[in-house]
């Protein structure tokens, strides 16, 4: 007699994807630490990933040392101060524009609306962009403020020319010091964060793939738990990255 009974199907979830290249250095170091912590709590030996776990742990230690060296660079404090200065300028400009949007004089509130509508083309919070993206965004803003007649007229009417100049100066000085630190770090650390991140990427993918492979070969609650916990972590970081998506503003004319 033919046994028609079928074994139940077992569905194995794979670890979610994440674009590691988009993580800032601080986030990248933290992400590798978080992944290793999850694997540690679930026991690398039971997961049969000791070799890949040890390889990723080693490169994580090197990454942390390089990152610490980069943050201790004397120019870093200048960069942080200049970043705060340009963030304050952005906040100041937005605050003035929003206030004038309620002005009793229709001509003034109308000028505020011109700038408000233009700024809608950008991300909701420029100050939350990464350093390079914020620099580029502010460069675009200042260029349009100075070269598009309707925006220049609006800024003049709203008494924001000095604010615009402050934003431009802070952003230019920030970029100068950022480049200076980059050059300094390149000289001081030939084995830099960028190259180490490439090695760390490979270590992470090999650890991830090993966990996925054993989850398929020998499915168990331990692998399901580990994969779910890493997925939850990746979801948090992917949400962080998604919040940084910026728009490229089309020309006004």
Backbone torsions as a table, in degrees:
resi	resn	phi	psi	omega
1	UNK	NA	132.8	-177.8
2	UNK	-78.1	129.5	178.8
3	UNK	-83.1	108.9	-177.1
4	UNK	-90.1	0.7	-178.5
5	UNK	-70.6	129.8	-179.1
6	UNK	-103.5	142.0	175.7
7	UNK	-71.5	142.8	179.1
8	UNK	-65.1	142.0	179.1
9	UNK	-76.1	139.4	177.8
10	UNK	-111.7	120.8	-179.3
11	UNK	-99.4	125.5	-178.2
12	UNK	-107.4	123.2	176.0
13	UNK	-81.7	137.8	175.1
14	UNK	-92.7	156.3	178.5
15	UNK	-65.1	135.4	-177.0
16	UNK	-62.8	159.9	179.8
17	UNK	-89.0	154.1	173.9
18	UNK	-150.2	140.1	177.9
19	UNK	-86.4	95.0	-176.2
20	UNK	-63.1	-26.5	-176.9
21	UNK	-66.2	-20.6	-176.9
22	UNK	-88.2	-7.8	179.4
23	UNK	-77.7	138.0	172.2
24	UNK	-66.5	160.7	-176.5
25	UNK	-56.8	-43.3	179.8
26	UNK	-62.6	-40.7	179.6
27	UNK	-69.1	-37.5	-179.0
28	UNK	-64.0	-47.2	178.6
29	UNK	-61.3	-42.0	179.8
30	UNK	-66.8	-38.6	-180.0
31	UNK	-61.9	-47.1	179.8
32	UNK	-61.9	-39.5	178.0
33	UNK	-63.6	-41.8	-179.1
34	UNK	-64.3	-43.2	179.6
35	UNK	-62.5	-46.0	-179.9
36	UNK	-63.3	-36.0	178.4
37	UNK	-64.5	-41.9	179.0
38	UNK	-62.3	-45.4	-179.9
39	UNK	-65.1	-39.0	178.2
40	UNK	-59.9	-46.1	-178.4
41	UNK	-65.4	-26.0	179.1
42	UNK	-96.2	-0.7	174.4
43	UNK	75.8	102.4	179.1
44	UNK	-57.2	-32.3	-179.2
45	UNK	-67.3	-47.5	179.0
46	UNK	-64.7	-32.4	178.5
47	UNK	-79.0	-11.0	179.8
48	UNK	63.7	41.0	-177.6
49	UNK	-128.1	24.5	-175.2
50	UNK	-54.2	-46.4	-176.5
51	UNK	-61.2	-48.4	-178.8
52	UNK	-70.4	-34.7	177.7
53	UNK	-64.0	-45.6	-179.8
54	UNK	-63.8	-38.2	179.7
55	UNK	-64.5	-42.9	179.9
56	UNK	-70.9	-35.5	177.8
57	UNK	-62.5	-40.5	-178.8
58	UNK	-64.6	-45.7	-178.4
59	UNK	-71.2	-29.8	177.0
60	UNK	-64.6	-39.0	178.2
61	UNK	-62.5	-41.6	178.5
62	UNK	-66.8	-39.8	178.4
63	UNK	-61.2	-45.4	-179.4
64	UNK	-60.6	-39.7	-179.5
65	UNK	-66.2	-42.7	179.6
66	UNK	-67.8	-39.8	179.8
67	UNK	-65.4	-41.4	177.9
68	UNK	-60.9	-40.0	179.6
69	UNK	-64.7	-38.8	-178.7
70	UNK	-68.4	-37.4	-178.5
71	UNK	-76.5	-21.0	178.7
72	UNK	-86.7	-3.4	178.2
73	UNK	-59.6	134.4	-176.9
74	UNK	-59.3	-25.9	-179.2
75	UNK	-74.7	-20.1	-177.7
76	UNK	-57.2	-42.0	-179.9
77	UNK	-63.4	-39.2	177.6
78	UNK	-63.1	-43.5	-180.0
79	UNK	-61.3	-43.6	-179.5
80	UNK	-64.0	-40.0	178.6
81	UNK	-65.8	-41.8	-179.9
82	UNK	-69.6	-34.2	177.3
83	UNK	-65.3	-42.3	177.5
84	UNK	-63.6	-39.8	-179.9
85	UNK	-62.1	-44.8	-179.5
86	UNK	-72.4	-31.9	175.4
87	UNK	-63.4	-40.8	177.9
88	UNK	-63.7	-38.1	178.9
89	UNK	-65.0	-42.4	177.3
90	UNK	-61.1	-46.6	-179.5
91	UNK	-62.9	-39.5	179.2
92	UNK	-63.4	-45.4	179.3
93	UNK	-62.1	-46.1	-179.7
94	UNK	-63.3	-39.3	179.9
95	UNK	-63.5	-43.1	179.3
96	UNK	-64.9	-45.4	-179.0
97	UNK	-61.1	-46.0	-179.3
98	UNK	-62.9	-38.2	178.6
99	UNK	-65.2	-46.1	179.9
100	UNK	-66.2	-19.3	176.9
101	UNK	-63.2	-19.9	178.7
102	UNK	-103.8	11.8	-175.7
103	UNK	-63.0	143.4	-179.1
104	UNK	-68.7	-24.9	178.8
105	UNK	-84.8	116.0	-177.4
106	UNK	-58.3	-32.2	179.5
107	UNK	-65.9	-40.6	-179.8
108	UNK	-70.3	-47.7	179.5
109	UNK	-62.9	-31.8	177.9
110	UNK	-65.1	-40.5	177.6
111	UNK	-65.3	-37.6	177.5
112	UNK	-63.1	-38.3	179.8
113	UNK	-64.9	-33.4	178.9
114	UNK	-59.8	-47.0	-178.9
115	UNK	-72.3	-39.4	179.3
116	UNK	-59.7	-44.0	180.0
117	UNK	-64.4	-38.0	178.3
118	UNK	-65.7	-43.1	-177.1
119	UNK	-67.8	-18.7	177.0
120	UNK	-64.5	-18.1	179.7
121	UNK	-73.5	-12.9	-178.4
122	UNK	-104.7	173.6	177.6
123	UNK	-60.6	156.4	-177.3
124	UNK	-63.3	-32.3	-177.0
125	UNK	-136.0	94.8	-178.0
126	UNK	-59.2	-37.0	-176.3
127	UNK	-65.7	-16.8	-179.5
128	UNK	-90.8	-3.8	177.3
129	UNK	-70.9	160.0	175.2
130	UNK	-68.4	165.7	-172.9
131	UNK	-51.1	-51.9	-175.6
132	UNK	-66.5	-40.9	179.7
133	UNK	-65.2	-40.8	179.5
134	UNK	-64.8	-40.6	178.3
135	UNK	-59.6	-46.2	-179.2
136	UNK	-65.2	-41.5	179.4
137	UNK	-61.8	-46.2	-179.4
138	UNK	-66.1	-38.0	175.8
139	UNK	-58.0	-43.7	179.2
140	UNK	-65.2	-42.8	179.5
141	UNK	-59.8	-50.8	-177.1
142	UNK	-63.0	-40.8	179.1
143	UNK	-60.6	-43.9	179.2
144	UNK	-70.1	-38.9	177.7
145	UNK	-58.4	-35.6	-175.7
146	UNK	-89.4	-22.7	-171.4
147	UNK	-114.9	-13.2	177.4
148	UNK	-98.6	114.8	-174.1
149	UNK	-51.7	-41.4	-176.6
150	UNK	-67.7	-35.2	178.0
151	UNK	-74.6	-41.1	178.5
152	UNK	-62.6	-40.4	178.4
153	UNK	-64.7	-39.5	179.8
154	UNK	-65.9	-44.7	179.3
155	UNK	-63.9	-36.5	178.2
156	UNK	-65.6	-44.8	-179.6
157	UNK	-64.4	-31.3	-177.4
158	UNK	-93.7	6.4	178.5
159	UNK	59.2	44.3	-176.7
160	UNK	-112.3	10.0	-179.2
161	UNK	-63.2	-43.1	179.3
162	UNK	-66.2	-36.4	175.6
163	UNK	-63.0	-42.6	178.6
164	UNK	-61.5	-42.4	179.1
165	UNK	-64.3	-38.5	177.9
166	UNK	-64.0	-43.6	179.2
167	UNK	-62.3	-43.5	-179.8
168	UNK	-63.3	-45.8	-177.7
169	UNK	-65.2	-44.6	-179.8
170	UNK	-63.7	-40.8	-178.7
171	UNK	-68.3	-41.8	179.0
172	UNK	-64.0	-43.4	179.4
173	UNK	-67.1	-37.7	176.1
174	UNK	-59.1	-48.4	-177.5
175	UNK	-63.0	-39.5	178.6
176	UNK	-61.1	-45.7	-178.0
177	UNK	-73.2	-32.0	177.4
178	UNK	-64.2	-44.2	178.1
179	UNK	-64.8	-40.4	179.2
180	UNK	-60.7	-42.4	179.3
181	UNK	-67.4	-38.9	178.3
182	UNK	-59.6	-44.0	178.5
183	UNK	-65.3	-39.8	179.9
184	UNK	-63.9	-44.3	-179.5
185	UNK	-68.5	-35.3	179.1
186	UNK	-63.7	-35.2	179.2
187	UNK	-77.3	-40.8	-175.8
188	UNK	-76.9	-29.4	-176.0
189	UNK	-131.0	81.6	176.8
190	UNK	-56.3	-37.1	177.5
191	UNK	-87.6	71.8	-166.6
192	UNK	-85.0	175.8	-178.3
193	UNK	-58.4	-38.4	-176.6
194	UNK	-60.3	-48.4	-179.1
195	UNK	-68.8	-36.8	178.4
196	UNK	-66.4	-33.9	178.4
197	UNK	-64.3	-35.0	177.8
198	UNK	-63.5	-42.2	177.2
199	UNK	-65.6	-41.8	-179.8
200	UNK	-64.9	-36.3	176.8
201	UNK	-57.0	-48.9	-179.9
202	UNK	-60.7	-43.0	179.7
203	UNK	-61.9	-42.2	179.8
204	UNK	-65.0	-47.2	-178.1
205	UNK	-62.5	-37.2	179.1
206	UNK	-67.7	-40.1	176.9
207	UNK	-65.2	-46.3	178.9
208	UNK	-58.1	-47.7	-177.3
209	UNK	-66.0	-33.1	178.5
210	UNK	-67.2	-41.3	177.1
211	UNK	-63.0	-45.5	178.8
212	UNK	-59.9	-43.0	-177.1
213	UNK	-63.4	-46.9	-179.8
214	UNK	-69.0	-27.6	176.7
215	UNK	-66.3	-30.5	177.8
216	UNK	-80.9	-44.7	-178.0
217	UNK	-67.5	-42.7	-175.8
218	UNK	-135.0	69.6	-176.4
219	UNK	-59.7	135.3	179.3
220	UNK	-156.6	168.4	179.5
221	UNK	-62.5	-31.1	-179.3
222	UNK	-63.9	-45.3	179.5
223	UNK	-68.1	-40.0	177.8
224	UNK	-60.3	-45.1	179.3
225	UNK	-62.1	-45.7	-178.7
226	UNK	-63.1	-46.4	-179.4
227	UNK	-63.7	-42.3	179.3
228	UNK	-62.6	-39.4	-179.4
229	UNK	-69.3	-40.1	177.1
230	UNK	-67.9	-38.3	176.9
231	UNK	-60.9	-42.4	179.7
232	UNK	-62.2	-39.8	177.2
233	UNK	-63.8	-47.0	-178.7
234	UNK	-63.3	-37.4	178.0
235	UNK	-58.9	-40.5	178.7
236	UNK	-63.2	-45.3	-178.9
237	UNK	-69.8	-37.4	177.4
238	UNK	-64.4	-35.7	176.6
239	UNK	-65.7	-38.5	177.3
240	UNK	-62.0	-45.4	-179.5
241	UNK	-67.4	-38.9	-179.9
242	UNK	-62.7	-31.1	179.9
243	UNK	-71.1	-10.2	-178.9
244	UNK	-98.4	0.6	-178.7
245	UNK	-61.7	126.3	-179.0
246	UNK	-112.5	159.4	179.9
247	UNK	-106.6	145.2	174.7
248	UNK	-92.6	116.3	-174.2
249	UNK	-71.7	132.6	175.2
250	UNK	-74.2	160.9	178.4
251	UNK	-63.7	149.2	179.9
252	UNK	-78.5	-24.7	-177.4
253	UNK	-105.3	NA	NA
